[in-house]
Amino acid sequence: MLDASPQTAARITENWLRVRDEVATAARMADRAIQDIRIVGVSKYVDVELTAQLVDAGCHALGESRPQNLWGKAEVLRQSNREIEWHLIGHLQRNKIRRTLSQITWLHSLDSLRLAEALNAELKTAHESNAPSAALNGPQITPKRLNVLVEVNVTQDTTKTGMMVDALYQAIDQMLDLPHLSLRGLMAMSSRDTGGVETRREFAAVRQLRDDLQVRCGPRAVLDQLSMGMSGDYREAISEGATMVRIGSSLWQGILP
Ligand SMILES: *Cc1c(COP(=O)(O)O)cnc(C)c1O
């Protein structure tokens, strides 16, 4: 990884503009509005200085997969007054909930009913007591309701993360009863990283699952978000209805070894 410099800033800006253009092209080809697709820049590969350069290039939604890394960057960058919306895209351990909740706007990786219940309980406490958050440079405002996506394992591959479809069906009613969670849709990863026909079929299955769940939920939830697609397969994801693409490597070309 290079150290941040004017050269890295120029390269990151070039990468950002290219990715944004490619996402716009994919949206156009799928007959979709570009405003309906949010690019979450995945900053897990780089340090906070390079992450700041991505924000300055124009990417204001950032994703991290490890809570500790998200905290560290969020706390530093908050002091610089950059406008950033943080997304946690990896597994959240229950002992990290409190500190994470004060930083994030979206959780893409809700993967069990137990985690949902623990999140709801923490949000309830935070809201009732108006307690200052555990963030180091707080006070940060913990939201009353957190936007969550259920991470699903649609290929039923036991080596992959995410909830199995039948487990999700068993848990969904209880999840919908949690007043501090706003269930907004699904997150999924393809079982391949190359794109192509099979990837597209998998993303189509995620969208179908979302549609079926929406029928099951009725007015209790608006499942309007699909987080799917990474550097290797966001075109397929956009053509199958992704509203959030989580892009890392493509944004760091020329920066990472
Ligand atoms: C790392 C990561 C990404 C980004 O992947 P790239 O292939 O680098 O674009 C997206 N989603 C999740 C969950 C990740 O962990």
PDBQT file of the ligand as one rigid body, heavy atoms in Angstrom, charges set to zero:
ROOT
HETATM    1  C1  LIG A 301     -14.189  -6.723   0.895  1.00  0.00    +0.000 C 
HETATM    2  C2  LIG A 301     -15.640  -6.756   0.665  1.00  0.00    +0.000 A 
HETATM    3  C3  LIG A 301     -16.201  -6.141  -0.469  1.00  0.00    +0.000 A 
HETATM    4  C4  LIG A 301     -15.385  -5.452  -1.544  1.00  0.00    +0.000 C 
HETATM    5  O1  LIG A 301     -14.851  -6.406  -2.410  1.00  0.00    +0.000 OA
HETATM    6  P1  LIG A 301     -13.987  -5.987  -3.695  1.00  0.00    +0.000 P 
HETATM    7  O2  LIG A 301     -13.976  -7.248  -4.495  1.00  0.00    +0.000 OA
HETATM    8  O3  LIG A 301     -12.650  -5.597  -3.206  1.00  0.00    +0.000 OA
HETATM    9  O4  LIG A 301     -14.680  -4.902  -4.398  1.00  0.00    +0.000 OA
HETATM   10  C5  LIG A 301     -17.584  -6.175  -0.597  1.00  0.00    +0.000 A 
HETATM   11  N1  LIG A 301     -18.366  -6.782   0.325  1.00  0.00    +0.000 NA
HETATM   12  C6  LIG A 301     -17.871  -7.378   1.416  1.00  0.00    +0.000 A 
HETATM   13  C7  LIG A 301     -18.795  -8.012   2.378  1.00  0.00    +0.000 C 
HETATM   14  C8  LIG A 301     -16.490  -7.390   1.632  1.00  0.00    +0.000 A 
HETATM   15  O5  LIG A 301     -16.000  -7.984   2.731  1.00  0.00    +0.000 OA
ENDROOT
TORSDOF 0
